[in-house]
Amino acid sequence: IISGNNGPGIKIYGESEGNVISGNYIGLTTSGDDTIGNSLAGIIIASGAKYNIIGGETEGERNIISGNKSGIKIWNPGSNQNKVYGNYIGTDATGTFALGNRSVGIFVIDEASNNKIGGENPGSGNLISGNDSTGIVISNLKTKYNRVQGNNIGTDVNGTSAIPNLQNGITISQGASSNRIG
């Protein structure tokens, strides 16, 4: 349980590489059905941190990231080749009702490139729903070659009921280019 901090829940920065964050409740109570959010993002990857993994393909590796200012923020030049997969971002631990982050589910901004959100293997897609803004934002010049694939965005874990993000599912803006959705 990583909740209630006056800053991010977890911060990886300064060219830190190869870290794995899995199996955590970030911004939630121990029961996973209420929030004690961190005042900034649940997880920040910044300032050149790369090759880090958030989540995994099994239920035990899944992070539940809800109730924070934002879910995950990957930013700054050199924050490249990070993987975010298998997580619930903006819902309770069951993936069936909203406990949204107070802003965006996942930010990829400010020249962060070659990052993967989700994947093609079973269990690699994220559930990104119920957030108070957009599900995923990819933004700013030189934010390139990021891949969003295999996620449920705006639905429950089964993809059968709506748990909408309050704005868009995905936004690409302010000169971000060569990113791939799907």
Order of alpha helices (4+ residues) and beta strands (2+ residues): beta-beta-beta-beta-beta-beta-beta-beta-beta-beta-beta-beta-beta-beta-beta-beta-beta
